[in-house]
Amino acid sequence: MLCFTGLVDFGSGALYVLPSGMAAEAIFFAMALGQKIKRIEAERAENALLVDESNKFNSTSYLLAGILHQFKQPLVYLGTEVLKLRTQRHKSGQDDPQNEEILGNMENQIGGMNDLVGNFYSFYSQQAQLGEFSLQRAIDNVLEMLGPSLQAGNINVIKGYQDQRLCADEKALKQILLILLENTVSVLREKQPDTPSLWISCSGGHPVTIEVRDNAGGIVADALDKIFNIHYSKKQAQGLGIGLALARKLAETRLNGSLTVHNTPAGACFVLTLQSTERS
């Protein structure tokens, strides 16, 4: 004769009448085994997704490496032509300040692109290129590269950082910041808030934290977990979904840090952390 323990809800929405004794133990064991199988299946699915993401990233990176290799020659050519133009103007006595400033800006842009292409091309070495540099100067250099885009979008830049000496991979940091800021500028120009603004702030210590925020309204909830996935893009034909995936990879492999995103009341906030030796 069986005795029943009563009604029990196991979380599925259904109520079960459990017998006492060995029958109850068998039911509990079966349910526990079923839950464990579900967890194993979920872990396998997650691992399969990670492998797929890794394969996509590797194949895309190899393709980019080949393309970027072809960019080297035109960048060298443009740098040489700017130098020739500067030399010719100097010989002819046409060294007016305005044109010198334009040529200087062109050289800075070409030099910055050359560094970024080199950083992309050497990505597979997975070795950080450590060196001391000024954090303020590194951020300001990236903002200068984006100057025309910021002006075209009438975007207000609010800076919240002071100068500090760091020992880290400067090229990787610049590449990440360029990706984040380009993404922010693109979103602000798309959403067009009343006063388009981006904030970039830093906090010292170990690790160093850099935040890039905007007032474009934020990221939809279902995209927060996907935005760093390779080939995921909300911009459809305007983007391939590579930039943010690469930025996170660089943060983890070159800066021994992390890159995350969350929403604020005004918009999205990207948080970059990096391990660094701070110097006085």
N, C-alpha and C positions, 0 to 999 in steps of 0.2 A: 504494500500500500504506500503510495507516494504522498508526501506533504508538500504544500506549495508555500513559497516564501512571500508571494505577493506580486504586485505590479512594479516593474522596473523600466525606466526609460534609458536606453543606451545611447541616446544622442541622435538617432536616426529619425526621430519623430514617431516611432512605433512603440507601443507598450508591450512588454513581454511578461508572461506568467512563468516564473522559474520554479522548478521542483527543487526540493532540498536534497542534500546528500551528494552522492557521486554524479548524479545526472546534472546537478547545478554546476559542479566542478568541470564537467565535460563541456557544458555550454560556455562557461567563462573561458576555458582554455581555447575552445574553437574561435570565440570572438577575439581573444587576444592574438591568436595566430593570424586571423584575418586582418587585424589592424597592422601587424608586423609586415605581412605580405604587401599591404598597401603602401607602407612606408618604403619598403625596398623598391617597389615599382616606381614610386615617386622619385627616389634617389637615382634610379637608373635613367629615368626620363630626363632628370636635371643634368646628369653626367653626359648623356647623349647630346643635350642642347649645348653644353659647354664645348664638347668636341666639335660640334657643327660650327659654333661661333669661332672657335680657334682655326678651323680649316678655312672658313670664309676670310678671316683676318689675314691668315698667312698668304692665301692666294691673291688677295687684293693688295697686300703689301709688296709681294713680288712684282705684280703688275705696275704698281706705282714706282717701284725702284727703277724699272726699265724706262718708264716715261720720264722720271726726274733726271735720269742720266742724260736724256736727250735735251733737257733744259739747260744743262751746264754750258754748252757751246754758245747759244744765243746770249746768255747772261754775260759770258766773257766778252763776246762781241760788243754788246751794248756798253759795257764798262770801258772797253778800249775806245769806242767812238766818242764817249763823253770826255775821256782824257784827251783825245785828239782835238776835239772842239775847244776844250779849255786852253790847250797849248796854242792853237791857232789864234784865239782871241787875245791871249797874252802877247803873242808876237806882233799882232796888229794894233795893240794898244787899246783894245775895246773892253777893258776890265771894269765894266760898270757893276755896282753892287747888286742890282736887281738880278741881272743875268747870272752873276756868280752864285747868288742864293739858289736860283733855279737849278743850276748845274750841281750844286752841293746836295740839294734835295734828291736829284736823280741818282747821284752816286750813293747816297744813303739807302735809297730804295733798292738799287741793284745789289749793294753789299748785303743788305738784310735778306733779300731773296736768295742770294747765293749761299748765305749761312743756313737758311731754312732748308734749301734743297739738299745741302750737304748733310744736315741733320736727318732729313727723311732718308737719304740714300744710305746712311750708316746705321739705320735703325736696327738692323739685324745683329749688329755686334752685341747688343744688350749690355754694353758697358758704359757706365756714366762717365762723362768727361768732366771731372771735378776741377774746380778753380774758384778763386776768390773774385767776387764782383759786387757791384753796388745794386741792391734790389731796386732802389728808386730809379736809377738810370736804366735798368733793364725794362721796367714797366713803362717808363717814359719813351723809350725807344720803340716799343710796340705801339703805343698810342700815336707816336709820330707817323708810323707806317700806315695807320688807319685814319690819319688826319683828314684826307679828302672824303672818305666815306662818312666820318663823323660830321663834317661840315655839310655834306650833301643832305644828310638826314636831319640836320639842325638838332643834333643830339648833345645834351648837356652832360659833361663828364665831371663827376664829383670825386675827388681824390681824398683818401683817408689813410695815408701812409707816410712814414718818415724814412729817411735814409738809414740803411744798415748794411753792414758787410756780411755776405754769406759765402759759404763754401759749398757749392753744389754744381749741378750741370746747368749752366746758364742758357745754353742753346735749347735744351729740352724745356726749361721753364718758359722761355720766350715763345716756343712753338705752342705750348699749351695755352698761354695767355692769348696768343694770336687767334687760335681756334675759338676760345671762349668769347673773346671780344667780337670777332667777326660774326659769330652766332648771335650774340646779343644785338649787334647793330642790325643784322638782317631781320630779327624778330621785331625790333622797335620800328623799323621802316615799314614792316608789314602791318603791324597792329596800329601804328600811328596814334599813340596816346597824346593828350593835349600838350604836355610838356615832356617829350621823350628824354629820358635820363638814364644814365648808367652810373653805378657806384663801384669803385674798386678800392678795397681797404685791406690792410695787412696787420697782423699781430705778430710780434716777435716771440722768442722762446723756442722751445723744442717740443713738438715740431712748429715750424712757421706755418701760419694759416693765411691764405689769400682768398678773399671773397669778391665775386663779381655779381652784382645785382642789377636788376632793371625794373621798370614800372610798366611792363607790357602785359600785365594781367596774369602771368604764371603759365604753367604747363598743365595740361589736362591730366587728371589723376591716373588714367590707364597708360599714359605715356611715360610717367616718372620712372617706372621699372624697366622701360625699353629704350630710353633715349641714348644709352651708351652701347646698345647692341649694334654690331656691324651691319651696315646696309639699312638700318632703320632711320627713316627721315620723314618728318612731317611736311617737308617742303616739296614733296613729290618730285617733279622734273627738275627743280632748282638745286637739288642736292642728292648725293649718293649715300648719305648716312655713314660717312667714313670719319669725319673730323672728330666728333666727340668720342668715338670708340678709340681712335688713335690717341687723343688727349689723355684718356684714362690709362691706356697702356703705357704711355710715356711717364705718367705720374707714378705708376707702380714700379716700372722697371728702371727708370732713369733717376727718379727723385726719391725712391724708397718711401713713397707717400700714398696718397689716395685722392680721388676726385669724386665728389658726390653732388647731388642737387636736391633742393627742396623748394617749396613755394613759400613766399611771404605774402602779406596782404596786398602788396603792390605788384609783385611779379616773381620771377624766378631768381634763385640765388645759387650759384655754383660755388662750392667750397673746395679749394685745393690745399692740401697739406703736404709739406715736404720736410724731410730730415736734412738738417744743415748744421754746420759748425759756424756759429755767429762769431764774427771777429769785431774787435773794437776799432 
